[in-house]
Amino acid sequence: MANLSEGGPLVVFGFITLPQKYEVEKDVAMSFVALMSFVAIIANGILLLVIIKDPFKQLRTITAILLAFNSATNLGSSLVLFLDNVFYWFHGKLSPELIIYFCSFTTCLYIIGNLLHTMNTYGAIVVAVRYAILAPKVRRYLVQSLILTWVVILLVVIIPPYTLPKDKVPIYVKGILTLICVLLALLAITFGCIYTKIFQTLYARKQRLSLSFHLKRSTVRGREINKNNHNVVKTLFVHVLFFMIATAPGSLIVLVFLHCATCDPVKLQLAALFTIPIIYSPMVFLPLLWLFRLKQYKKAMIKTLCFWRSDIFMRRRSKTLNIQGSTLNLEHMYRSASESCTKELEIVSVAV
């Protein structure tokens, strides 16, 4: 490998430094992240394509726009991590600063997107009446606000390192990584508090509907509504539980790695090495959860992918028909030319 030939320490994910004897551990962690980033590129790309195409015209909601925002940020960080692995396995490397700054930029956007998504879910379920009044105004300026957020975070995270002295850059990197870990931990705690209230509201609403309309023992429509409510609750529960399990402990481990001066540095580096894939896993799993658990996204995905395949088939068929048509035209021209030549030869022979 390139690191072995250089004889220097192993640098993983831009900020974890390991001795040369941990080459195997680095290869295992990077291979795992490479596989996850490849799946994340496909999953987030499909979710983004489905929301943009919107074949049934049902995904122009605030939730869908925020999911598209998260998918775009996840796609950016996944591409950087995947390229880092590709360069590594082909005896090259990306700049550690590029990995740290760009992944920090996309992670900040990911935190903001998840926070907005949580607030949107809280408003739609807990304060539904006030949310219904406010939602059209939010929807009108949401895309512009998200684009402005991209620009502001880009200026805050990526521009300052290039204006600082070189001796101040490590301090800045340590500060930005600390901020991201703290925000991820706080977001996990916020998720737990807000979604507890959301689940309580959903349960109370289910009880009211069951008592008022006897949904448990009445019509097919009632059973269908009950099933849809259960599906939404299960999806939200899996979303929150997986995010909290993957994010909160991993963020604390990275914080200890960054600030514990008395701990064993090698053990902390190894712990951080195998913690990064765990923190990264929600970016892979959550788009798949939304695509396959919620009916409208699943139907839109099937329609989009089938339309894409049928479009390719129709293009190939039209090309084949054009080629066949041109072949038939050439045959017809050849036959007419040969017939005219035969007639001319017959006329010449008669004249002679």
Protein Blocks (a to p, Z undefined) as FASTA:
>chain_A
ZZlmnopacdeehlaccdfklmmmmmmmmmmmmmmmmmmmmmmmmmmmmmmnomnopalc
fklmmmmmmmmmmmmmmmmmmmmmmmmmnopacdfklmmmmmmmmmmmmmmmmmmmmmmm
mmmmmmmmlmmmmmmmmmmmmmmmmmmmmmmmmmmmmmmmmmpcfklmmmmmmmmmmmmm
mmmmmmmmmmmmmmmmmmmmmmmmmmmmmmmnommlmcfklmmmmmmmmmmmmmmmmmmm
mmmmmmmmmmmmmmmmmmmmkbcfklmmmmmmmmmmmmmmmmmmmmmmmmmmpmklmmmm
mmmmmmmmmmmmmmmmmmmmmmmmmmmmmmmmmmmmmmmmmmmmmmmmmmZZ
